[in-house]
Amino acid sequence: MSTSPTIDRKAFLQALATQFPEIAENIGEGESGLLHLEMAAMSHATLEAIEARSWNSVAAHFSFIDEVFASGNEAVQNAVYVSYLENIFLGEASAEFANARAMLPPTLAAGLVRLEAHFEKLAHAKRGA
């Protein structure tokens, strides 16, 4: 298996259409062609699953995104951070989101911790300014 990134925007969309056609079909004309908006469509579906406590769907989404992140190029990995993890977890503290967070695969959980540390650093810098 190659260690170089193999998932770019096109490959992400192809995999999404294969594994979650209902989510891929919800990408609107205004979102199409913009990786972060396309990734946000996935985050919205995961948010809905968390809010509905559809844990099997949440687990399937996380597994898919974990694979995308692991093999994604830099742009795809950035979209996972900014338009997936951030959209879902930033500022969320309810029990449903705590449960979902506990379900994150290790790589995504570590990414979320880095993302939160980044925002904490920014907040600290702003308070110190």
Secondary structure, DSSP 4 states (H G I P E B T S, - for coil): ---S--B-HHHHHHHHHHH-HHHHTT--TTTTT-HHHHHHHHHHHHHHHHHTT-HHHHHHHHHHHHHHHHHB-HHHHHHHIIIIIHHHHTT--SHHHHHHHHHS-HHHHHHHHHHHHHHHHHHHHHHH-
